[in-house]
Amino acid sequence: MYPGQCTVLLGHNGAGKSTTFSMLTGVASPSSGTAYINNYDIRSSLPSIRRELGLCPQYNTLFGFMTVMEHLEFFAKLKEREWNPEEARQ
């Protein structure tokens, strides 16, 4: 994967997509092995990973009364990130 790249995970029902994301976000523990996100080990660095990771699950987590930019600002503030509207437009 490369900086700025949008990556998707596709597969049939039961292929393990949700399980993979559960492990990457710390909801579930891997039975063996590990994975790295931005050089952070998912087994030992979840707080650092969660500060930089965003996940949009298949169910609707957006609010109909907010614009796209308002959503981006809202989630940036939830993650205690500096909000930069110009950067968001890129």
C-alpha positions in Angstrom: 0.0 0.0 0.0 1.1 3.5 -0.7 0.5 6.9 1.0 -2.8 8.5 -0.1 -3.9 5.2 -1.7 -7.5 4.0 -1.1 -7.6 0.3 -0.5 -10.5 -2.1 -0.4 -11.0 -5.6 0.8 -13.4 -7.7 -1.3 -14.6 -11.2 -0.8 -17.6 -13.5 -0.6 -19.7 -13.9 2.5 -17.7 -15.7 5.2 -14.4 -15.0 3.6 -13.1 -13.3 6.7 -13.3 -9.6 5.8 -15.0 -8.5 9.0 -12.7 -10.8 11.1 -9.7 -9.2 9.4 -10.9 -5.7 10.3 -11.8 -6.8 13.8 -8.2 -8.0 14.3 -6.7 -4.9 12.7 -8.7 -2.6 14.9 -8.2 -4.6 18.2 -11.8 -5.7 18.5 -10.6 -9.3 18.2 -7.1 -10.8 18.8 -5.4 -12.8 16.1 -4.9 -16.5 17.0 -1.4 -16.3 15.6 0.9 -14.0 13.8 0.6 -10.2 13.7 0.0 -7.3 11.3 1.5 -3.8 11.1 -0.3 -0.5 10.3 2.1 2.4 9.7 4.9 0.3 11.2 2.9 -0.3 14.4 2.3 -3.8 15.6 -1.4 -4.5 16.1 -0.6 -6.7 19.2 1.3 -3.9 21.1 0.4 -0.5 19.6 -3.3 -0.2 19.3 -3.6 3.3 20.8 -1.2 4.6 18.2 -2.9 2.8 15.4 -6.4 4.0 16.4 -5.2 7.6 16.3 -4.4 7.2 12.6 -6.9 4.6 11.4 -10.4 5.3 10.1 -12.9 2.5 9.4 -16.3 2.9 7.7 -18.3 -0.3 8.3 -21.0 -1.6 5.9 -23.8 -0.1 8.0 -24.6 3.6 7.9 -22.6 5.7 10.4 -23.3 9.1 8.8 -25.8 11.7 9.8 -28.3 12.9 7.2 -28.3 16.5 8.5 -24.5 16.9 8.1 -22.5 17.7 4.9 -19.5 15.6 3.9 -17.1 18.4 5.2 -19.1 18.5 8.5 -18.6 14.7 8.9 -14.9 15.0 8.2 -14.5 17.8 10.8 -16.7 15.8 13.3 -14.6 12.7 13.0 -11.3 14.6 13.0 -12.3 16.2 16.3 -13.4 12.8 17.8 -9.9 11.6 17.1 -8.3 14.8 18.5 -6.8 15.6 15.1 -6.2 19.1 13.9 -9.0 20.1 11.5 -7.8 21.6 8.2 -10.6 22.2 5.6 -8.1 22.8 2.8 -6.4 19.5 3.4 -9.8 17.8 3.5 -10.6 19.2 0.1 -7.6 17.5 -1.4 
